[in-house]
Amino acid sequence: MRAVVRKHAGDDAGKGIQEVARQLGVTQRTLRFYEDKGLVEPQRIGSTRVYSKRDVGRMQLILRGKRLGFSIREIKEFLDLYDVDPDHIEQMARLAGRVRERIDDLEHQRAAIEETIQELRQIEQEASARVRQIGRAESRD
């Protein structure tokens, strides 16, 4: 049985850690980790964590940021800006800059990966040709 707790009048009912973890497809440990990092601050009722709609929304942004390769520090910076900039102009400007940097990094990585794959294919062809050459020489003996 799960207790339903309201943080403020008009706020949606809070959710427990198990329900939020299931909803987001993460472990409870993941939620506690981001709480320890100060990225979410669920309300406490005794030892029970109660996540508001805002907490769940922040977690969705955190998980998206991690999936896109942003550091915890960068994600925290974005979330902090969101809280202090009501028009979100500074937040969006910084986000656009960081996204451009991330795209540049990924494009460089892709080029390096493509170069490595090409080199590995060349090595594979040379090794296979050598195996065939040795095989033909042995069959003539």
KETISE-40995 format. One record per residue (C-alpha): residue in one letter; x, y, z. Coordinates in steps of 0.001 Angstrom, whole numbers, plus 500000, padded with zeros to 6 digits. Example, Ala and Ser with C-alpha at 12.3 -4.5 7.8 and 13.67 -1.06 7.14 Angstrom:
# residues 2
 type      x      y      z
    A 512300 495500 507800
    S 513670 498940 507140
***
This chain:
# residues 141
 type      x      y      z
    M 500000 500000 500000
    R 501473 503358 498918
    A 500723 506555 500770
    V 499682 509455 498554
    V 501206 512712 499727
    R 500582 516191 498371
    K 503453 518681 498531
    H 501332 521776 497892
    A 497702 522456 497158
    G 497194 521948 493440
    D 500352 519877 493058
    D 499934 516382 491653
    A 500137 513520 494130
    G 503684 512460 494899
    K 505083 509140 493793
    G 507313 506752 495656
    I 510793 505831 494518
    Q 509738 502414 493229
    E 506983 503882 491060
    V 509230 506635 489681
    A 512036 504166 488955
    R 509605 501930 487052
    Q 508132 504903 485171
    L 511562 506148 484074
    G 513037 502706 483418
    V 515874 503153 485911
    T 516848 501596 489203
    Q 516105 503061 492597
    R 519851 503324 493047
    T 519978 505628 490000
    L 517391 507928 491559
    R 519304 508006 494845
    F 522535 508747 492942
    Y 521063 511856 491303
    E 519592 512904 494633
    D 523061 512589 496224
    K 524440 514785 493420
    G 521834 517457 494242
    L 520011 517208 490920
    V 516660 516204 492414
    E 515314 516818 495878
    P 512343 514567 496589
    Q 510346 515376 499678
    R 510915 513078 502659
    I 508100 511647 504695
    G 510032 509869 507400
    S 512515 507746 505452
    T 510259 507567 502372
    R 511144 509624 499305
    V 508180 511265 497604
    Y 508759 512575 494069
    S 506661 515464 492743
    K 505761 515955 489105
    R 508607 518516 488956
    D 511089 515953 490344
    V 510037 513417 487716
    G 510381 516070 484985
    R 513870 516955 486191
    M 514812 513265 486181
    Q 513603 512962 482585
    L 515849 515900 481624
    I 518775 514406 483559
    L 518418 511029 481843
    R 518119 512671 478431
    G 521236 514731 479119
    K 523188 511621 480135
    R 521959 509751 477049
    L 523216 512644 474889
    G 526621 512507 476559
    F 526513 515519 478877
    S 528347 515377 482189
    I 526571 515592 485531
    R 528184 518998 486028
    E 526774 520259 482712
    I 523322 518869 483472
    K 523359 520499 486907
    E 524321 523809 485299
    F 521381 523590 482872
    L 518945 522721 485650
    D 520253 525508 487912
    L 519878 528043 485095
    Y 516326 526878 484533
    D 515511 527688 488149
    V 517011 531222 488138
    D 516167 532398 484601
    P 512378 532706 484261
    D 512584 533385 480508
    H 515116 530542 480023
    I 517109 532676 477583
    E 520494 532152 479245
    Q 519727 528459 479689
    M 518859 528023 476003
    A 521912 529994 474856
    R 524256 527855 476972
    L 522455 524691 475930
    A 522816 525601 472241
    G 526549 526191 472748
    R 527063 522912 474608
    V 525025 521001 472037
    R 527202 522435 469243
    E 530327 521339 471156
    R 528863 517852 471649
    I 528006 517569 467934
    D 531569 518613 467031
    D 533001 516011 469439
    L 530783 513268 468022
    E 531663 514183 464436
    H 535376 513941 465283
    Q 534777 510582 466966
    R 532833 509349 463944
    A 535693 510325 461619
    A 538191 508513 463862
    I 535955 505423 463983
    E 535534 505400 460201
    E 539304 505670 459756
    T 539881 502809 462215
    I 537293 500608 460473
    Q 538928 501273 457108
    E 542347 500348 458505
    L 540975 497174 460133
    R 539331 496121 456844
    Q 542660 496582 455075
    I 544424 494449 457704
    E 541681 491803 457413
    Q 542085 491675 453618
    E 545862 491405 453852
    A 545673 488667 456503
    S 543074 486710 454520
    A 545146 487014 451347
    R 548197 485737 453224
    V 546219 482759 454582
    R 545019 481913 451057
    Q 548545 482280 449676
    I 549987 479953 452340
    G 547158 477482 451771
    R 547832 477342 448029
    A 551576 476869 448601
    E 550945 473999 451043
    S 548515 472267 448681
    R 551169 472246 445935
    D 553647 470441 448163
***
